[in-house]
Amino acid sequence: MIPNALRIAELTVDKQAQTLLMPVSALRQLNDLPDDIWTRINIEFYKDSADSVFKALVE
């Protein structure tokens, strides 16, 4: 579980990153994410550590 997924997404936009890798368990926290942030970054969700490594290598 990520304690503050909204702040991490905002920081991602501030640092001008294009993709954010987040656990699927953080999806509910991101419901309050403003629309302008949703359109500025690509959020990839992973289900476990093996899936996160695979997605990180593919990107």
Rosetta constraint file for C-alpha pairs under 8 A:
AtomPair CA 1 CA 23 HARMONIC 7.70 0.50
AtomPair CA 1 CA 25 HARMONIC 6.36 0.50
AtomPair CA 1 CA 26 HARMONIC 6.66 0.50
AtomPair CA 2 CA 26 HARMONIC 6.40 0.50
AtomPair CA 4 CA 8 HARMONIC 6.59 0.50
AtomPair CA 4 CA 29 HARMONIC 7.77 0.50
AtomPair CA 5 CA 9 HARMONIC 6.24 0.50
AtomPair CA 5 CA 26 HARMONIC 6.37 0.50
AtomPair CA 5 CA 29 HARMONIC 6.22 0.50
AtomPair CA 5 CA 30 HARMONIC 6.54 0.50
AtomPair CA 6 CA 10 HARMONIC 6.26 0.50
AtomPair CA 6 CA 29 HARMONIC 6.75 0.50
AtomPair CA 6 CA 30 HARMONIC 5.92 0.50
AtomPair CA 6 CA 32 HARMONIC 7.65 0.50
AtomPair CA 6 CA 33 HARMONIC 6.29 0.50
AtomPair CA 7 CA 11 HARMONIC 6.06 0.50
AtomPair CA 8 CA 12 HARMONIC 6.14 0.50
AtomPair CA 9 CA 13 HARMONIC 6.54 0.50
AtomPair CA 9 CA 20 HARMONIC 7.29 0.50
AtomPair CA 9 CA 37 HARMONIC 7.62 0.50
AtomPair CA 10 CA 14 HARMONIC 6.26 0.50
AtomPair CA 10 CA 37 HARMONIC 7.13 0.50
AtomPair CA 11 CA 15 HARMONIC 6.11 0.50
AtomPair CA 12 CA 16 HARMONIC 6.26 0.50
AtomPair CA 12 CA 17 HARMONIC 5.44 0.50
AtomPair CA 12 CA 18 HARMONIC 7.79 0.50
AtomPair CA 12 CA 20 HARMONIC 6.99 0.50
AtomPair CA 12 CA 41 HARMONIC 7.83 0.50
AtomPair CA 13 CA 17 HARMONIC 6.00 0.50
AtomPair CA 13 CA 18 HARMONIC 7.70 0.50
AtomPair CA 13 CA 37 HARMONIC 6.94 0.50
AtomPair CA 13 CA 40 HARMONIC 6.97 0.50
AtomPair CA 13 CA 41 HARMONIC 6.82 0.50
AtomPair CA 17 CA 41 HARMONIC 7.20 0.50
AtomPair CA 18 CA 40 HARMONIC 7.35 0.50
AtomPair CA 18 CA 41 HARMONIC 5.03 0.50
AtomPair CA 18 CA 42 HARMONIC 6.08 0.50
AtomPair CA 19 CA 41 HARMONIC 5.59 0.50
AtomPair CA 19 CA 42 HARMONIC 4.60 0.50
AtomPair CA 19 CA 43 HARMONIC 5.70 0.50
AtomPair CA 19 CA 44 HARMONIC 7.07 0.50
AtomPair CA 20 CA 41 HARMONIC 7.05 0.50
AtomPair CA 20 CA 42 HARMONIC 6.20 0.50
AtomPair CA 20 CA 43 HARMONIC 4.75 0.50
AtomPair CA 20 CA 44 HARMONIC 6.06 0.50
AtomPair CA 21 CA 43 HARMONIC 5.98 0.50
AtomPair CA 21 CA 44 HARMONIC 4.89 0.50
AtomPair CA 21 CA 45 HARMONIC 5.88 0.50
AtomPair CA 21 CA 46 HARMONIC 7.24 0.50
AtomPair CA 21 CA 52 HARMONIC 7.47 0.50
AtomPair CA 21 CA 56 HARMONIC 7.58 0.50
AtomPair CA 22 CA 26 HARMONIC 6.78 0.50
AtomPair CA 22 CA 43 HARMONIC 6.98 0.50
AtomPair CA 22 CA 44 HARMONIC 6.22 0.50
AtomPair CA 22 CA 45 HARMONIC 4.95 0.50
AtomPair CA 22 CA 46 HARMONIC 6.31 0.50
AtomPair CA 23 CA 27 HARMONIC 7.55 0.50
AtomPair CA 23 CA 45 HARMONIC 5.28 0.50
AtomPair CA 23 CA 46 HARMONIC 4.91 0.50
AtomPair CA 23 CA 47 HARMONIC 5.98 0.50
AtomPair CA 23 CA 48 HARMONIC 7.47 0.50
AtomPair CA 24 CA 45 HARMONIC 5.16 0.50
AtomPair CA 24 CA 46 HARMONIC 5.65 0.50
AtomPair CA 24 CA 47 HARMONIC 5.78 0.50
AtomPair CA 25 CA 47 HARMONIC 7.98 0.50
AtomPair CA 26 CA 30 HARMONIC 6.62 0.50
AtomPair CA 27 CA 31 HARMONIC 6.87 0.50
AtomPair CA 33 CA 37 HARMONIC 6.84 0.50
AtomPair CA 33 CA 38 HARMONIC 7.04 0.50
AtomPair CA 34 CA 38 HARMONIC 6.67 0.50
AtomPair CA 35 CA 39 HARMONIC 6.36 0.50
AtomPair CA 36 CA 40 HARMONIC 6.35 0.50
AtomPair CA 37 CA 41 HARMONIC 6.42 0.50
AtomPair CA 38 CA 42 HARMONIC 7.36 0.50
AtomPair CA 44 CA 55 HARMONIC 7.88 0.50
AtomPair CA 45 CA 52 HARMONIC 7.98 0.50
AtomPair CA 46 CA 51 HARMONIC 5.63 0.50
AtomPair CA 46 CA 52 HARMONIC 5.28 0.50
AtomPair CA 46 CA 55 HARMONIC 7.61 0.50
AtomPair CA 47 CA 51 HARMONIC 6.18 0.50
AtomPair CA 47 CA 52 HARMONIC 7.29 0.50
AtomPair CA 48 CA 52 HARMONIC 6.27 0.50
AtomPair CA 49 CA 53 HARMONIC 6.30 0.50
AtomPair CA 50 CA 54 HARMONIC 6.30 0.50
AtomPair CA 51 CA 55 HARMONIC 6.16 0.50
AtomPair CA 52 CA 56 HARMONIC 6.00 0.50
AtomPair CA 53 CA 57 HARMONIC 6.17 0.50
AtomPair CA 54 CA 58 HARMONIC 6.20 0.50
AtomPair CA 55 CA 59 HARMONIC 6.23 0.50
